[in-house]
């Protein structure tokens, strides 16, 4: 019986089909690799961004800690009490120095709210705005 050998054309077609299958598998692997490479790059960028934010927050935390330590000293507490609360030590006398004789500042009058240059407190303006419109108009027009 004669031996059946595939013809050269059928062998060539067989290799082309195998080549096409291999090329398709290679393309799929390349696409998967490319996708993972892009994802890895994005994750590295996010990590770098988050590390920068963490460093900035750590530096801010250090500054806040230093400020808290500084404000807990006795001299800082005393300075704040003198400036913001108007307190004094026993035996001290307080001297008020006025810059302008025409207008008194809020600290001189004992007020703790903002005052416009005309000497009218904001709370007085708001009271007039809600309860005394004619007076409010005169305050605003000055």
C-alpha positions as CSV (number, residue, x, y, z in Angstrom):
1,X,0.0,0.0,0.0
2,X,1.4,3.3,-0.9
3,X,2.3,5.6,1.9
4,X,0.1,8.7,2.2
5,X,2.2,11.8,2.5
6,X,0.5,15.2,2.8
7,X,1.2,17.4,-0.1
8,X,3.4,20.5,0.2
9,X,0.4,22.8,0.0
10,X,-1.4,21.1,2.8
11,X,1.8,21.2,5.0
12,X,2.2,24.9,4.2
13,X,-1.5,25.6,5.1
14,X,-1.0,23.7,8.3
15,X,2.0,25.9,9.3
16,X,0.1,29.1,8.4
17,X,-2.8,28.1,10.6
18,X,-0.4,27.3,13.5
19,X,1.4,30.6,12.8
20,X,-2.0,32.5,12.9
21,X,-3.0,30.8,16.2
22,X,0.3,31.6,17.7
23,X,0.1,35.2,16.5
24,X,-3.4,35.6,18.0
25,X,-2.2,34.2,21.4
26,X,0.8,36.5,21.3
27,X,-1.5,39.5,20.6
28,X,-3.7,38.6,23.5
29,X,-0.8,38.2,25.9
30,X,0.7,41.6,24.6
31,X,-2.6,43.3,25.3
32,X,-2.9,41.8,28.8
33,X,0.7,42.8,29.5
34,X,0.1,46.3,28.3
35,X,-3.0,46.7,30.4
36,X,-1.2,45.5,33.5
37,X,1.8,47.8,32.8
38,X,-0.6,50.8,32.5
39,X,-2.3,49.8,35.7
40,X,1.0,49.4,37.5
41,X,2.1,52.9,36.3
42,X,-1.1,54.5,37.6
43,X,-0.7,52.8,40.9
44,X,2.9,54.0,41.2
45,X,1.7,57.6,40.4
46,X,-1.0,57.3,43.1
47,X,1.5,56.0,45.6
48,X,3.8,58.9,44.9
49,X,1.0,61.4,45.2
50,X,-0.2,59.9,48.5
51,X,3.4,59.8,49.9
52,X,3.7,63.5,49.0
53,X,0.4,64.3,50.8
54,X,1.5,62.2,53.8
55,X,4.8,64.1,54.0
56,X,3.0,67.4,53.8
57,X,0.5,66.4,56.5
58,X,3.4,65.1,58.7
59,X,5.2,68.5,58.3
60,X,1.9,70.3,59.2
61,X,1.5,68.0,62.2
62,X,5.0,68.8,63.4
63,X,4.3,72.6,63.1
64,X,1.0,72.2,65.0
65,X,2.8,70.2,67.7
66,X,5.5,72.9,68.0
67,X,2.8,75.6,68.2
68,X,1.0,73.7,70.8
69,X,4.2,73.3,72.8
70,X,5.0,77.0,72.5
71,X,1.5,78.0,73.5
72,X,1.6,75.9,76.7
73,X,4.5,77.8,78.1
74,X,3.7,80.2,80.9
75,X,4.9,83.3,79.1
76,X,2.7,82.5,76.1
77,X,-0.3,82.0,78.3
78,X,0.4,85.2,80.1
79,X,0.8,87.1,76.9
80,X,-2.5,85.8,75.5
81,X,-4.2,86.7,78.8
82,X,-2.9,90.2,78.7
83,X,-3.7,90.8,75.1
84,X,-7.0,89.0,74.6
85,X,-8.5,89.1,78.1
86,X,-7.1,92.4,79.4
87,X,-5.7,90.8,82.6
88,X,-2.8,92.1,84.6
89,X,-0.6,90.9,87.4
90,X,-1.2,92.0,90.9
91,X,0.5,95.3,91.6
92,X,0.7,96.3,87.9
93,X,-1.1,99.4,86.6
94,X,-2.5,99.5,83.1
95,X,-1.8,102.5,80.9
96,X,-4.0,103.1,77.8
97,X,-2.3,104.9,75.0
98,X,-4.6,106.4,72.5
99,X,-3.4,107.0,69.0
100,X,-6.1,109.5,67.9
101,X,-8.1,111.7,70.2
102,X,-11.1,111.8,67.8
103,X,-11.9,108.1,67.7
104,X,-11.6,105.6,70.4
105,X,-10.7,102.1,69.5
106,X,-12.8,99.1,70.4
107,X,-10.2,98.0,73.1
108,X,-10.5,101.4,74.8
109,X,-14.3,101.3,75.0
110,X,-14.2,97.7,76.2
111,X,-16.0,96.4,73.1
112,X,-14.8,93.1,71.7
113,X,-16.5,93.4,68.3
114,X,-15.4,95.0,65.0
115,X,-16.0,98.7,64.7
116,X,-16.0,100.7,61.5
117,X,-14.0,104.0,61.2
118,X,-17.2,106.1,62.1
119,X,-17.3,104.5,65.6
120,X,-20.4,102.4,65.2
121,X,-20.2,98.8,66.3
122,X,-21.4,96.1,63.9
123,X,-23.9,94.8,66.4
124,X,-25.5,98.2,66.6
125,X,-25.8,98.3,62.8
126,X,-27.4,94.9,62.7
127,X,-29.9,95.9,65.5
128,X,-30.8,99.0,63.6
129,X,-31.1,97.0,60.3
130,X,-33.7,94.6,61.8
131,X,-35.5,96.8,64.3
132,X,-34.9,100.5,63.4
133,X,-34.7,101.0,59.6
134,X,-34.5,104.8,59.6
135,X,-31.6,104.8,62.0
136,X,-29.9,102.1,59.9
137,X,-30.2,104.2,56.8
138,X,-28.5,107.2,58.6
139,X,-25.7,104.9,59.9
140,X,-25.0,103.6,56.4
141,X,-25.2,106.9,54.7
142,X,-22.6,108.6,57.0
